[in-house]
Amino acid sequence: MFSAKIKQRVLSKYLQGSSSLLLMKKCGIKGSATIYQWLTRFEIFGVQGLEHCRRKTFYDYSFKIKVIKWRQEHHVSYPVMDFRLKQPMIVWDWERRLIEGRLKPAKGRSLKMTDKSKQSKTLKQLQEENELLRIRVAYLEKLEALAQKKSQTKKKPANH
């Protein structure tokens, strides 16, 4: 782990024109994308983005679905800036869990509710489940189209 001060020094030198490879060797940085990750966090969160935070950020289910849907609609890798995510790879994990059926709304605390509030909660759960199923269907359709395209390119004879 690198302290926030070391990260700041490395970024300062990088922004002044030093080579990322040279800085990696000089500071013992092993990952080739590490400096770029630090730079992205610095751009989004400022100096606080460089500090190591041990507490886990909680994202609710509807936020995760919103991020996944936005990413798929805009055909981008991982939306860091738009949603201020400290760990952009977490979106990949959310998508994988969604496809596997393991991304589910957190169970709420048991509170006394009137029948009307129970109905609205059930309606909200059904809407979220419906959205989840729409995303799954869209993903599976794209996956099937890619598989068909791949099998068609394999079947075509090579012209010499």
Sequence and secondary structure as in RCSB ss.txt:
>XXXX:A:sequence
MFSAKIKQRVLSKYLQGSSSLLLMKKCGIKGSATIYQWLTRFEIFGVQGLEHCRRKTFYDYSFKIKVIKWRQEHH
VSYPVMDFRLKQPMIVWDWERRLIEGRLKPAKGRSLKMTDKSKQSKTLKQLQEENELLRIRVAYLEKLEALAQKK
SQTKKKPANH
>XXXX:A:secstr
   HHHHHHHHHHHHTT  HHHHHHHHT   TTHHHHHHHHHHHHGGGGGS   S     HHHHHHHHHHHHHHT
 S   TTTT S THHHHHHHHHHHTT             HHHHHHHHHHHHHHHHHHHHHHHHHHHHHHHHHHHH
HHHHHS    
